[in-house]
Amino acid sequence: MKLSLSRDQRLRKSFEFRKVRSKGLLVRTKPLWLQFCKSNGEVSRLGVIASKRLGNAVARNRAKRISRELFRMNNCKFPFALDLVVLPRSSMLTTPFNLLQKTFLDALSKASSQP
């Protein structure tokens, strides 16, 4: 079982992030904000934006690791290929992982029910 995301599963270019922001749907929850957009490819892709507002480098990297793990564990549950941008909030660092996973899946179902 591969534990890291491949290059095909990551948003890397700024225009890819802008496309998700402009065409996608934003779902706001307390621990994280999720921006979804239907992908043109066959696989779902993830991008994480952790700004300095979140905290120091340790906090930002922890939030990114948690976000990648949420994506990796649940990308088989996506109804179709998605481009996903996660914007972690400071409460993400204190929220238990199982609650984060439930919030992530609830946001995903909300986004997939939208036209």
N, CA, C and O atoms as CSV, one atom per row, in Angstrom:
chain,resi,resn,atom,element,x,y,z
A,1,MET,N,N,0.845,-1.180,0.000
A,1,MET,CA,C,0.000,0.000,0.000
A,1,MET,C,C,0.890,1.243,0.000
A,1,MET,O,O,1.750,1.404,0.866
A,2,LYS,N,N,0.676,2.097,-0.962
A,2,LYS,CA,C,1.480,3.304,-1.087
A,2,LYS,C,C,0.923,4.393,-0.181
A,2,LYS,O,O,-0.271,4.688,-0.215
A,3,LEU,N,N,1.795,4.989,0.631
A,3,LEU,CA,C,1.348,5.966,1.614
A,3,LEU,C,C,1.520,7.408,1.177
A,3,LEU,O,O,1.076,8.311,1.887
A,4,SER,N,N,2.139,7.655,0.050
A,4,SER,CA,C,2.312,9.033,-0.406
A,4,SER,C,C,1.476,9.272,-1.659
A,4,SER,O,O,1.036,8.333,-2.323
A,5,LEU,N,N,1.272,10.533,-1.959
A,5,LEU,CA,C,0.512,10.893,-3.153
A,5,LEU,C,C,1.456,10.962,-4.344
A,5,LEU,O,O,2.559,11.499,-4.242
A,6,SER,N,N,1.021,10.422,-5.461
A,6,SER,CA,C,1.834,10.486,-6.673
A,6,SER,C,C,1.720,11.883,-7.284
A,6,SER,O,O,0.889,12.689,-6.865
A,7,ARG,N,N,2.549,12.154,-8.262
A,7,ARG,CA,C,2.495,13.458,-8.941
A,7,ARG,C,C,1.142,13.682,-9.602
A,7,ARG,O,O,0.663,14.813,-9.684
A,8,ASP,N,N,0.530,12.600,-10.070
A,8,ASP,CA,C,-0.775,12.717,-10.732
A,8,ASP,C,C,-1.880,13.087,-9.753
A,8,ASP,O,O,-2.935,13.564,-10.171
A,9,GLN,N,N,-1.661,12.876,-8.467
A,9,GLN,CA,C,-2.682,13.135,-7.466
A,9,GLN,C,C,-2.520,14.486,-6.777
A,9,GLN,O,O,-3.206,14.758,-5.792
A,10,ARG,N,N,-1.629,15.332,-7.274
A,10,ARG,CA,C,-1.381,16.625,-6.643
A,10,ARG,C,C,-1.646,17.770,-7.607
A,10,ARG,O,O,-1.326,17.678,-8.793
A,11,LEU,N,N,-2.227,18.840,-7.101
A,11,LEU,CA,C,-2.301,20.093,-7.832
A,11,LEU,C,C,-0.980,20.799,-7.578
A,11,LEU,O,O,-0.584,20.977,-6.426
A,12,ARG,N,N,-0.293,21.204,-8.644
A,12,ARG,CA,C,1.038,21.767,-8.470
A,12,ARG,C,C,1.190,23.160,-9.043
A,12,ARG,O,O,2.014,23.933,-8.553
A,13,LYS,N,N,0.441,23.497,-10.040
A,13,LYS,CA,C,0.587,24.782,-10.722
A,13,LYS,C,C,-0.457,25.772,-10.209
A,13,LYS,O,O,-1.555,25.386,-9.808
A,14,SER,N,N,-0.099,27.038,-10.230
A,14,SER,CA,C,-1.013,28.059,-9.715
A,14,SER,C,C,-2.287,28.159,-10.553
A,14,SER,O,O,-3.351,28.464,-10.014
A,15,PHE,N,N,-2.199,27.908,-11.860
A,15,PHE,CA,C,-3.407,27.983,-12.684
A,15,PHE,C,C,-4.380,26.857,-12.333
A,15,PHE,O,O,-5.588,27.015,-12.510
A,16,GLU,N,N,-3.873,25.722,-11.838
A,16,GLU,CA,C,-4.763,24.637,-11.405
A,16,GLU,C,C,-5.534,25.050,-10.153
A,16,GLU,O,O,-6.725,24.761,-10.032
A,17,PHE,N,N,-4.856,25.725,-9.223
A,17,PHE,CA,C,-5.526,26.228,-8.027
A,17,PHE,C,C,-6.552,27.298,-8.399
A,17,PHE,O,O,-7.656,27.315,-7.856
A,18,ARG,N,N,-6.188,28.195,-9.330
A,18,ARG,CA,C,-7.117,29.250,-9.756
A,18,ARG,C,C,-8.349,28.663,-10.422
A,18,ARG,O,O,-9.452,29.176,-10.234
A,19,LYS,N,N,-8.184,27.597,-11.194
A,19,LYS,CA,C,-9.326,26.955,-11.858
A,19,LYS,C,C,-10.308,26.399,-10.831
A,19,LYS,O,O,-11.520,26.556,-10.978
A,20,VAL,N,N,-9.789,25.754,-9.798
A,20,VAL,CA,C,-10.659,25.210,-8.743
A,20,VAL,C,C,-11.361,26.345,-8.019
A,20,VAL,O,O,-12.543,26.243,-7.689
A,21,ARG,N,N,-10.642,27.414,-7.775
A,21,ARG,CA,C,-11.237,28.546,-7.061
A,21,ARG,C,C,-12.334,29.220,-7.873
A,21,ARG,O,O,-13.375,29.592,-7.331
A,22,SER,N,N,-12.101,29.376,-9.175
A,22,SER,CA,C,-13.079,30.100,-9.989
A,22,SER,C,C,-14.279,29.240,-10.380
A,22,SER,O,O,-15.407,29.734,-10.401
A,23,LYS,N,N,-14.058,27.973,-10.686
A,23,LYS,CA,C,-15.149,27.125,-11.171
A,23,LYS,C,C,-15.747,26.218,-10.111
A,23,LYS,O,O,-16.804,25.624,-10.322
A,24,GLY,N,N,-15.077,26.108,-8.974
A,24,GLY,CA,C,-15.478,25.124,-7.986
A,24,GLY,C,C,-16.494,25.611,-6.984
A,24,GLY,O,O,-16.946,26.756,-7.010
A,25,LEU,N,N,-16.831,24.705,-6.111
A,25,LEU,CA,C,-17.784,24.945,-5.032
A,25,LEU,C,C,-17.012,25.006,-3.720
A,25,LEU,O,O,-16.156,24.158,-3.469
A,26,LEU,N,N,-17.300,25.991,-2.886
A,26,LEU,CA,C,-16.635,26.153,-1.599
A,26,LEU,C,C,-17.553,25.653,-0.498
A,26,LEU,O,O,-18.706,26.074,-0.395
A,27,VAL,N,N,-17.029,24.748,0.327
A,27,VAL,CA,C,-17.753,24.246,1.494
A,27,VAL,C,C,-16.953,24.650,2.726
A,27,VAL,O,O,-15.800,24.249,2.887
A,28,ARG,N,N,-17.571,25.445,3.590
A,28,ARG,CA,C,-16.884,25.934,4.787
A,28,ARG,C,C,-17.334,25.136,5.999
A,28,ARG,O,O,-18.528,25.021,6.278
A,29,THR,N,N,-16.374,24.595,6.704
A,29,THR,CA,C,-16.619,23.966,7.995
A,29,THR,C,C,-15.671,24.623,8.991
A,29,THR,O,O,-14.770,25.364,8.595
A,30,LYS,N,N,-15.864,24.362,10.264
A,30,LYS,CA,C,-15.022,25.017,11.270
A,30,LYS,C,C,-13.553,24.620,11.151
A,30,LYS,O,O,-12.697,25.505,11.175
A,31,PRO,N,N,-13.216,23.331,11.025
A,31,PRO,CA,C,-11.785,23.002,10.976
A,31,PRO,C,C,-11.112,23.178,9.619
A,31,PRO,O,O,-9.890,23.315,9.556
A,32,LEU,N,N,-11.885,23.178,8.531
A,32,LEU,CA,C,-11.262,23.329,7.217
A,32,LEU,C,C,-12.276,23.787,6.193
A,32,LEU,O,O,-13.475,23.541,6.317
A,33,TRP,N,N,-11.765,24.458,5.180
A,33,TRP,CA,C,-12.569,24.855,4.032
A,33,TRP,C,C,-12.147,23.991,2.867
A,33,TRP,O,O,-10.959,23.724,2.685
A,34,LEU,N,N,-13.116,23.549,2.072
A,34,LEU,CA,C,-12.841,22.686,0.931
A,34,LEU,C,C,-13.384,23.327,-0.333
A,34,LEU,O,O,-14.527,23.784,-0.361
A,35,GLN,N,N,-12.575,23.362,-1.367
A,35,GLN,CA,C,-13.003,23.842,-2.674
A,35,GLN,C,C,-12.945,22.656,-3.629
A,35,GLN,O,O,-11.896,22.032,-3.792
A,36,PHE,N,N,-14.078,22.347,-4.260
A,36,PHE,CA,C,-14.194,21.208,-5.156
A,36,PHE,C,C,-14.436,21.674,-6.579
A,36,PHE,O,O,-15.072,22.701,-6.811
A,37,CYS,N,N,-13.929,20.919,-7.513
A,37,CYS,CA,C,-14.198,21.148,-8.920
A,37,CYS,C,C,-14.075,19.796,-9.615
A,37,CYS,O,O,-13.180,19.016,-9.293
A,38,LYS,N,N,-14.946,19.516,-10.545
A,38,LYS,CA,C,-14.854,18.257,-11.278
A,38,LYS,C,C,-13.580,18.256,-12.116
A,38,LYS,O,O,-13.267,19.234,-12.794
A,39,SER,N,N,-12.854,17.150,-12.059
A,39,SER,CA,C,-11.567,17.052,-12.733
A,39,SER,C,C,-11.740,16.585,-14.171
A,39,SER,O,O,-12.669,15.840,-14.484
A,40,ASN,N,N,-10.837,17.027,-15.045
A,40,ASN,CA,C,-10.841,16.565,-16.425
A,40,ASN,C,C,-10.137,15.225,-16.565
A,40,ASN,O,O,-10.358,14.506,-17.540
A,41,GLY,N,N,-9.299,14.886,-15.609
A,41,GLY,CA,C,-8.528,13.651,-15.654
A,41,GLY,C,C,-9.289,12.475,-15.073
A,41,GLY,O,O,-10.480,12.563,-14.775
A,42,GLU,N,N,-8.565,11.363,-14.919
A,42,GLU,CA,C,-9.175,10.148,-14.398
A,42,GLU,C,C,-9.012,10.014,-12.892
A,42,GLU,O,O,-9.738,9.247,-12.260
A,43,VAL,N,N,-8.066,10.750,-12.305
A,43,VAL,CA,C,-7.810,10.631,-10.871
A,43,VAL,C,C,-8.129,11.939,-10.170
A,43,VAL,O,O,-8.061,13.016,-10.762
A,44,SER,N,N,-8.476,11.824,-8.904
A,44,SER,CA,C,-8.702,13.008,-8.084
A,44,SER,C,C,-7.360,13.590,-7.674
A,44,SER,O,O,-6.387,12.865,-7.466
A,45,ARG,N,N,-7.326,14.927,-7.562
A,45,ARG,CA,C,-6.085,15.606,-7.212
A,45,ARG,C,C,-6.311,16.522,-6.018
A,45,ARG,O,O,-7.405,17.054,-5.828
A,46,LEU,N,N,-5.268,16.701,-5.218
A,46,LEU,CA,C,-5.343,17.490,-3.997
A,46,LEU,C,C,-4.328,18.618,-4.020
A,46,LEU,O,O,-3.202,18.455,-4.490
A,47,GLY,N,N,-4.744,19.756,-3.509
A,47,GLY,CA,C,-3.848,20.880,-3.249
A,47,GLY,C,C,-4.174,21.422,-1.868
A,47,GLY,O,O,-5.342,21.474,-1.483
A,48,VAL,N,N,-3.166,21.821,-1.125
A,48,VAL,CA,C,-3.362,22.339,0.230
A,48,VAL,C,C,-2.753,23.729,0.298
A,48,VAL,O,O,-1.615,23.939,-0.121
A,49,ILE,N,N,-3.516,24.679,0.830
A,49,ILE,CA,C,-3.029,26.033,1.041
A,49,ILE,C,C,-3.042,26.294,2.542
A,49,ILE,O,O,-4.103,26.467,3.142
A,50,ALA,N,N,-1.862,26.320,3.139
A,50,ALA,CA,C,-1.717,26.585,4.577
A,50,ALA,C,C,-0.941,27.889,4.729
A,50,ALA,O,O,0.281,27.916,4.587
A,51,SER,N,N,-1.655,28.958,5.014
A,51,SER,CA,C,-1.020,30.273,5.106
A,51,SER,C,C,-0.389,30.482,6.478
A,51,SER,O,O,-0.600,29.686,7.394
A,52,LYS,N,N,0.382,31.550,6.616
A,52,LYS,CA,C,1.039,31.856,7.880
A,52,LYS,C,C,0.030,32.202,8.969
A,52,LYS,O,O,0.351,32.156,10.157
A,53,ARG,N,N,-1.169,32.542,8.570
A,53,ARG,CA,C,-2.216,32.826,9.536
A,53,ARG,C,C,-2.536,31.597,10.394
A,53,ARG,O,O,-3.013,31.718,11.522
A,54,LEU,N,N,-2.264,30.420,9.836
A,54,LEU,CA,C,-2.528,29.161,10.535
A,54,LEU,C,C,-1.594,28.977,11.727
A,54,LEU,O,O,-1.991,28.404,12.742
A,55,GLY,N,N,-0.376,29.452,11.615
A,55,GLY,CA,C,0.577,29.298,12.714
A,55,GLY,C,C,1.987,29.220,12.184
A,55,GLY,O,O,2.265,29.615,11.052
A,56,ASN,N,N,2.881,28.702,13.019
A,56,ASN,CA,C,4.266,28.589,12.606
A,56,ASN,C,C,4.456,27.417,11.636
A,56,ASN,O,O,3.487,26.746,11.279
A,57,ALA,N,N,5.678,27.173,11.216
A,57,ALA,CA,C,5.951,26.147,10.209
A,57,ALA,C,C,5.534,24.753,10.680
A,57,ALA,O,O,5.060,23.941,9.885
A,58,VAL,N,N,5.710,24.484,11.957
A,58,VAL,CA,C,5.328,23.180,12.500
A,58,VAL,C,C,3.824,22.972,12.359
A,58,VAL,O,O,3.381,21.907,11.930
A,59,ALA,N,N,3.043,23.978,12.717
A,59,ALA,CA,C,1.581,23.888,12.631
A,59,ALA,C,C,1.131,23.766,11.174
A,59,ALA,O,O,0.239,22.975,10.866
A,60,ARG,N,N,1.741,24.543,10.279
A,60,ARG,CA,C,1.354,24.483,8.864
A,60,ARG,C,C,1.666,23.110,8.267
A,60,ARG,O,O,0.848,22.553,7.536
A,61,ASN,N,N,2.830,22.570,8.569
A,61,ASN,CA,C,3.182,21.257,8.034
A,61,ASN,C,C,2.311,20.158,8.610
A,61,ASN,O,O,1.965,19.215,7.897
A,62,ARG,N,N,1.948,20.253,9.876
A,62,ARG,CA,C,1.049,19.266,10.477
A,62,ARG,C,C,-0.314,19.310,9.800
A,62,ARG,O,O,-0.894,18.267,9.500
A,63,ALA,N,N,-0.826,20.509,9.559
A,63,ALA,CA,C,-2.123,20.655,8.889
A,63,ALA,C,C,-2.065,20.067,7.480
A,63,ALA,O,O,-3.025,19.438,7.035
A,64,LYS,N,N,-0.954,20.264,6.779
A,64,LYS,CA,C,-0.814,19.696,5.433
A,64,LYS,C,C,-0.755,18.175,5.485
A,64,LYS,O,O,-1.354,17.506,4.643
A,65,ARG,N,N,-0.041,17.622,6.462
A,65,ARG,CA,C,0.023,16.164,6.593
A,65,ARG,C,C,-1.346,15.571,6.892
A,65,ARG,O,O,-1.719,14.544,6.326
A,66,ILE,N,N,-2.091,16.216,7.778
A,66,ILE,CA,C,-3.441,15.743,8.109
A,66,ILE,C,C,-4.337,15.815,6.878
A,66,ILE,O,O,-5.098,14.883,6.616
A,67,SER,N,N,-4.262,16.900,6.122
A,67,SER,CA,C,-5.086,17.067,4.919
A,67,SER,C,C,-4.778,15.993,3.884
A,67,SER,O,O,-5.690,15.418,3.290
A,68,ARG,N,N,-3.485,15.722,3.670
A,68,ARG,CA,C,-3.108,14.685,2.714
A,68,ARG,C,C,-3.591,13.308,3.162
A,68,ARG,O,O,-3.995,12.491,2.335
A,69,GLU,N,N,-3.550,13.051,4.459
A,69,GLU,CA,C,-4.014,11.759,4.965
A,69,GLU,C,C,-5.526,11.622,4.809
A,69,GLU,O,O,-6.009,10.546,4.457
A,70,LEU,N,N,-6.275,12.679,5.063
A,70,LEU,CA,C,-7.724,12.648,4.835
A,70,LEU,C,C,-8.030,12.323,3.375
A,70,LEU,O,O,-8.902,11.505,3.080
A,71,PHE,N,N,-7.312,12.962,2.478
A,71,PHE,CA,C,-7.509,12.724,1.045
A,71,PHE,C,C,-7.126,11.288,0.680
A,71,PHE,O,O,-7.873,10.607,-0.022
A,72,ARG,N,N,-5.973,10.830,1.150
A,72,ARG,CA,C,-5.477,9.513,0.790
A,72,ARG,C,C,-6.411,8.405,1.281
A,72,ARG,O,O,-6.639,7.425,0.572
A,73,MET,N,N,-6.950,8.559,2.491
A,73,MET,CA,C,-7.810,7.526,3.058
A,73,MET,C,C,-9.199,7.501,2.429
A,73,MET,O,O,-9.868,6.468,2.456
A,74,ASN,N,N,-9.641,8.620,1.864
A,74,ASN,CA,C,-11.028,8.717,1.420
A,74,ASN,C,C,-11.204,8.967,-0.066
A,74,ASN,O,O,-12.340,9.144,-0.506
A,75,ASN,N,N,-10.137,8.991,-0.868
A,75,ASN,CA,C,-10.327,9.318,-2.280
A,75,ASN,C,C,-11.037,8.208,-3.046
A,75,ASN,O,O,-11.527,8.455,-4.148
A,76,CYS,N,N,-11.109,7.016,-2.513
A,76,CYS,CA,C,-11.879,5.958,-3.176
A,76,CYS,C,C,-13.382,6.177,-2.992
A,76,CYS,O,O,-14.183,5.556,-3.691
A,77,LYS,N,N,-13.774,7.048,-2.063
A,77,LYS,CA,C,-15.188,7.325,-1.794
A,77,LYS,C,C,-15.735,8.478,-2.619
A,77,LYS,O,O,-16.921,8.794,-2.533
A,78,PHE,N,N,-14.875,9.114,-3.424
A,78,PHE,CA,C,-15.337,10.227,-4.248
A,78,PHE,C,C,-16.236,9.686,-5.354
A,78,PHE,O,O,-15.920,8.658,-5.952
A,79,PRO,N,N,-17.361,10.365,-5.638
A,79,PRO,CA,C,-18.280,9.874,-6.667
A,79,PRO,C,C,-17.703,9.978,-8.085
A,79,PRO,O,O,-18.097,9.216,-8.968
A,80,PHE,N,N,-16.792,10.896,-8.304
A,80,PHE,CA,C,-16.140,11.081,-9.599
A,80,PHE,C,C,-14.808,11.773,-9.333
A,80,PHE,O,O,-14.530,12.182,-8.205
A,81,ALA,N,N,-13.993,11.903,-10.360
A,81,ALA,CA,C,-12.672,12.516,-10.190
A,81,ALA,C,C,-12.840,14.000,-9.847
A,81,ALA,O,O,-13.544,14.735,-10.540
A,82,LEU,N,N,-12.184,14.422,-8.771
A,82,LEU,CA,C,-12.292,15.793,-8.290
A,82,LEU,C,C,-10.929,16.455,-8.234
A,82,LEU,O,O,-9.914,15.796,-8.009
A,83,ASP,N,N,-10.916,17.760,-8.439
A,83,ASP,CA,C,-9.787,18.584,-8.045
A,83,ASP,C,C,-10.213,19.233,-6.737
A,83,ASP,O,O,-11.264,19.870,-6.673
A,84,LEU,N,N,-9.417,19.079,-5.712
A,84,LEU,CA,C,-9.795,19.488,-4.368
A,84,LEU,C,C,-8.699,20.362,-3.774
A,84,LEU,O,O,-7.521,20.006,-3.805
A,85,VAL,N,N,-9.099,21.510,-3.233
A,85,VAL,CA,C,-8.169,22.386,-2.525
A,85,VAL,C,C,-8.647,22.476,-1.085
A,85,VAL,O,O,-9.804,22.806,-0.824
A,86,VAL,N,N,-7.749,22.181,-0.151
A,86,VAL,CA,C,-8.051,22.233,1.275
A,86,VAL,C,C,-7.394,23.465,1.865
A,86,VAL,O,O,-6.206,23.713,1.657
A,87,LEU,N,N,-8.179,24.232,2.604
A,87,LEU,CA,C,-7.677,25.400,3.332
A,87,LEU,C,C,-7.880,25.121,4.824
A,87,LEU,O,O,-8.964,25.365,5.354
A,88,PRO,N,N,-6.848,24.612,5.505
A,88,PRO,CA,C,-7.006,24.271,6.918
A,88,PRO,C,C,-7.157,25.522,7.779
A,88,PRO,O,O,-6.581,26.568,7.479
A,89,ARG,N,N,-7.932,25.402,8.841
A,89,ARG,CA,C,-8.114,26.454,9.830
A,89,ARG,C,C,-7.415,26.033,11.118
A,89,ARG,O,O,-7.089,24.859,11.291
A,90,SER,N,N,-7.187,26.968,12.007
A,90,SER,CA,C,-6.404,26.673,13.211
A,90,SER,C,C,-7.066,25.619,14.092
A,90,SER,O,O,-6.368,24.893,14.800
A,91,SER,N,N,-8.385,25.516,14.068
A,91,SER,CA,C,-9.064,24.509,14.888
A,91,SER,C,C,-8.815,23.092,14.379
A,91,SER,O,O,-9.095,22.127,15.090
A,92,MET,N,N,-8.292,22.950,13.159
A,92,MET,CA,C,-7.982,21.626,12.621
A,92,MET,C,C,-6.924,20.920,13.466
A,92,MET,O,O,-6.946,19.696,13.599
A,93,LEU,N,N,-6.007,21.686,14.031
A,93,LEU,CA,C,-4.901,21.108,14.776
A,93,LEU,C,C,-5.326,20.534,16.122
A,93,LEU,O,O,-4.620,19.698,16.686
A,94,THR,N,N,-6.465,20.969,16.641
A,94,THR,CA,C,-6.942,20.472,17.932
A,94,THR,C,C,-8.123,19.522,17.804
A,94,THR,O,O,-8.539,18.924,18.797
A,95,THR,N,N,-8.666,19.372,16.617
A,95,THR,CA,C,-9.808,18.489,16.396
A,95,THR,C,C,-9.325,17.049,16.233
A,95,THR,O,O,-8.344,16.812,15.529
A,96,PRO,N,N,-9.995,16.079,16.871
A,96,PRO,CA,C,-9.598,14.670,16.697
A,96,PRO,C,C,-9.751,14.221,15.244
A,96,PRO,O,O,-10.621,14.705,14.519
A,97,PHE,N,N,-8.895,13.292,14.836
A,97,PHE,CA,C,-8.858,12.884,13.434
A,97,PHE,C,C,-10.177,12.264,12.980
A,97,PHE,O,O,-10.617,12.523,11.860
A,98,ASN,N,N,-10.816,11.455,13.819
A,98,ASN,CA,C,-12.072,10.821,13.393
A,98,ASN,C,C,-13.168,11.854,13.151
A,98,ASN,O,O,-14.011,11.663,12.274
A,99,LEU,N,N,-13.169,12.949,13.919
A,99,LEU,CA,C,-14.136,14.021,13.683
A,99,LEU,C,C,-13.793,14.782,12.399
A,99,LEU,O,O,-14.686,15.181,11.652
A,100,LEU,N,N,-12.500,14.979,12.148
A,100,LEU,CA,C,-12.075,15.612,10.892
A,100,LEU,C,C,-12.505,14.768,9.691
A,100,LEU,O,O,-12.971,15.299,8.684
A,101,GLN,N,N,-12.345,13.458,9.809
A,101,GLN,CA,C,-12.721,12.571,8.716
A,101,GLN,C,C,-14.227,12.641,8.458
A,101,GLN,O,O,-14.659,12.671,7.306
A,102,LYS,N,N,-15.021,12.667,9.522
A,102,LYS,CA,C,-16.471,12.784,9.366
A,102,LYS,C,C,-16.839,14.117,8.709
A,102,LYS,O,O,-17.696,14.152,7.826
A,103,THR,N,N,-16.210,15.195,9.125
A,103,THR,CA,C,-16.455,16.513,8.541
A,103,THR,C,C,-16.072,16.537,7.068
A,103,THR,O,O,-16.792,17.095,6.239
A,104,PHE,N,N,-14.932,15.929,6.748
A,104,PHE,CA,C,-14.459,15.856,5.372
A,104,PHE,C,C,-15.460,15.102,4.499
A,104,PHE,O,O,-15.790,15.561,3.405
A,105,LEU,N,N,-15.943,13.958,4.964
A,105,LEU,CA,C,-16.897,13.160,4.181
A,105,LEU,C,C,-18.249,13.852,4.063
A,105,LEU,O,O,-18.905,13.751,3.026
A,106,ASP,N,N,-18.674,14.554,5.112
A,106,ASP,CA,C,-19.926,15.317,5.037
A,106,ASP,C,C,-19.822,16.431,4.003
A,106,ASP,O,O,-20.756,16.657,3.233
A,107,ALA,N,N,-18.692,17.124,3.984
A,107,ALA,CA,C,-18.479,18.183,2.996
A,107,ALA,C,C,-18.427,17.604,1.596
A,107,ALA,O,O,-18.937,18.209,0.653
A,108,LEU,N,N,-17.819,16.444,1.452
A,108,LEU,CA,C,-17.748,15.772,0.165
A,108,LEU,C,C,-19.128,15.394,-0.353
A,108,LEU,O,O,-19.428,15.579,-1.532
A,109,SER,N,N,-19.969,14.860,0.538
A,109,SER,CA,C,-21.319,14.493,0.117
A,109,SER,C,C,-22.130,15.733,-0.235
A,109,SER,O,O,-22.942,15.701,-1.159
A,110,LYS,N,N,-21.917,16.820,0.493
A,110,LYS,CA,C,-22.597,18.080,0.188
A,110,LYS,C,C,-22.175,18.591,-1.180
A,110,LYS,O,O,-23.005,19.067,-1.955
A,111,ALA,N,N,-20.893,18.492,-1.476
A,111,ALA,CA,C,-20.393,18.970,-2.756
A,111,ALA,C,C,-20.862,18.088,-3.913
A,111,ALA,O,O,-21.151,18.595,-4.997
A,112,SER,N,N,-20.938,16.787,-3.695
A,112,SER,CA,C,-21.341,15.893,-4.782
A,112,SER,C,C,-22.847,15.983,-5.060
A,112,SER,O,O,-23.298,15.610,-6.143
A,113,SER,N,N,-23.626,16.477,-4.086
A,113,SER,CA,C,-25.064,16.621,-4.314
A,113,SER,C,C,-25.390,17.898,-5.101
A,113,SER,O,O,-26.499,18.045,-5.615
A,114,GLN,N,N,-24.422,18.820,-5.192
A,114,GLN,CA,C,-24.625,20.055,-5.951
A,114,GLN,C,C,-24.543,19.766,-7.438
A,114,GLN,O,O,-23.828,18.848,-7.838
A,115,PRO,N,N,-25.256,20.526,-8.277
A,115,PRO,CA,C,-25.193,20.273,-9.731
A,115,PRO,C,C,-23.874,20.648,-10.345
A,115,PRO,O,O,-23.686,20.489,-11.551
